Amino acid sequence: MTNKPYSNVVFDRLVQVRRDEMAAMWWSFAYFFCLLCGYYILRPVRDEMGIQGGVENLPWLFTATFFAMLAALPLFGWVSTRFPRRKLLPIIYLFFAANLLVFSVLIESGFAVEATARVFFVWLSVFNLFVVSVFWSFMADLFRNEQARRLYGFISAGGSLGALAGPSITAMLASEVGPGRLLLLSAGMLLLATICIQRLGAWATTVSRRSAGGEALGGGIFAGITLALKSPYLMGIALYVVLGTALGTFLYFHQAAIVAEQIATSGERTALFAKIDFAVNALTLVCQIFVVNRLIRHFGVGFALVLLPVTAIAGFLLIGFFPTLAVLVAFQVLRRAGEYAIARPAREILFTVLTREEKYKSKNFIDTAVFRGGDAVSGWLFAGLQMLGMGFAGIAFAAVPIAMVWAGTGWMLGRSQEEMRARLEYLRRKNEPDVPEPAAPLAAEGAGGDAAGAARPVVR
């Protein structure tokens, strides 16, 4: 087929997709839509399960999630070294779909309600990081760098739309059908995602003549740990992640306690969580389209990394003075949208100046083990502050200096990234060997290159 850009004026201006890429772009769009729609159907259920398991037990749930993640990472690495990705991905999603069927039966039957709620909370907290990470790894195998710069923005929009559809479905159905049956809908979305994977594999072999992950993934978590510990830059990224996670956990615990106190029924709480998710993802989509490209292009990565910590400073001060449900929900929506649409893509740009091994192995370690470790530590820190007699207002004020350190870390990382990028460009001009090729900062591309949501994690 011809490689001329697609003739449709809208696609030519926004996506710049070529004729032989149309099928892959739409299947990838659908794949990400199904994935995030399925997850966001589950997320409000998970938040409700956290309350059913006991708000006082949340620190234990975050700790259990961290250890479950540590157990899952080497297992995933071991399996991935032995199976080609085009076979591995369907197996993973079918396995998770089967898990959902089991949870649905347990929830509907009322068997061991508190224990089931706690196990489901931990399971979903591990599930969400893996499925999205695997998706973007598959995209990296499927598309060349030049294609990714043009197509990732549109593909990520599929995920944002799925993230809008999921909580909408939950908000409409939660009170009528209950959490157990919602899990069946999510399992159906995972099955649809496996169909998309098969179609993308067929496109890769027949159109692009690429393997689309025909070889085993290889690698593992341990090399990522070693590389991260040796690099002050990577340790700075890890610190930025931990500080942001700590503040997000504080806010999550505030939310759980206030919602449990002020809203009586399970269906109403699940519906509220779904509405919060809808608002977050609607605001995220708007920011992806109209804000993040221009912000990073005009003000730089450092400014984007500092913006959310500054918002957190103002938000926690406001909660300290006015610890109400309305203030908390507004701050939660603003914080999560800022994380997904601005802070996360800016953080992804930090990895573009690193070697390929650091991009994959160290990034995997930071995005999973460090992230969940921050959850666990901050959960116990929150509980410890409560044991010292601090109320919600006091803990909110205690979060302010953490947010200040977070802002300073983001600013220094932005400056370091600019210095390393300048050095890489100089070395590339000198044609020195072993210089990593900088990946395109997708979030800073113009029309058709917005991948602000490309690396967006599904968190908390």
Secondary structure, DSSP 4 states (H G I P E B T S, - for coil): ---SBPS-HHHHHHT--BGGGHHHHHHHHHHHHHHHHHHHHHHHHHHHHHHHT-GGGHHHHHHHHHHHHHHHHHHHHHHHTTSBHHHHHHHHHHHHHHHHHHHHHHHHHTTTHHHHHHHHHHHHHHHHHHHHHHHHHHHHHHS-HHHHHHHHHHHHHHHHHHHHHHHHHHHHHHHHH-HHHHHHHHHHHHHHHHHHHHHHHHHHHHTS---SS-SB----HHHHHHHHHH-HHHHHHHHHHHHHHHHHHHHHHHHHHHHHHH---HHHHHHHHHHHHHHHHHHHHHHHHHTHHHHHHHH-HHHHHHHHHHHHHHHHHHHHH---HHHHHHHHHHHHHHIIIIIHHHHHHHGGGS-HHIIIIIHHHIIIIIHHHHHHHHHHHHHHHHHTT--HHHHHHHHHHHHHHHHHHHHHHHHHHHHHHHHHHHHHHTT-TTPPPPPP-GGG--TT---TTTT-----
